Amino acid sequence: MSRFQKLSDAQWSLIEGMLPRPTGRKGRPFADARLMVEGIVYRYRTGIAWRDLPAVFGPWQTVWTWHHRMATEGIWDRVLAKVIAAADAAGMVDWSISVDSTIARTHQHATNTTRLTGGWIKLHESEARAA
């Protein structure tokens, strides 16, 4: 296993069938699905920019296109659901949750919202009522 390979064979076999397949149309050769997913995983694990993706994964534009296409088609959601279901069946998921009810008070000027203070309009209305 190279330092760029992030998925084990067992993990790959779990999601392999859910990924895009070659269409059979002539044109550019279809990119290796595992290499594309490995590139996406590597990018998110390291936090690098797409342009800084190592050349071992191929052109960064291709990896980004795969990621974008899989996100818009909902493939990542289906992959996540399948992985969680498999982990839950194996007893590897702890479903306990924690709720935090912390309150953070700030000064009124700490917000970035506009505040109506009255100003000229309020004074103008007061003048009209006084007359």
Secondary structure, 3 states (H helix, E strand, C coil): CCCCCCCCHHHHHHHHHHCCCCCCCCCCCCCCHHHHHHHHHHHHHHCCCHHHCCHHHCCHHHHHHHHHHHHHCCHHHHHHHHHHHHHHHCCCCCCCCCCCCCCCCCCHHHCCCCCCCCHHHHHHHHHHHHC
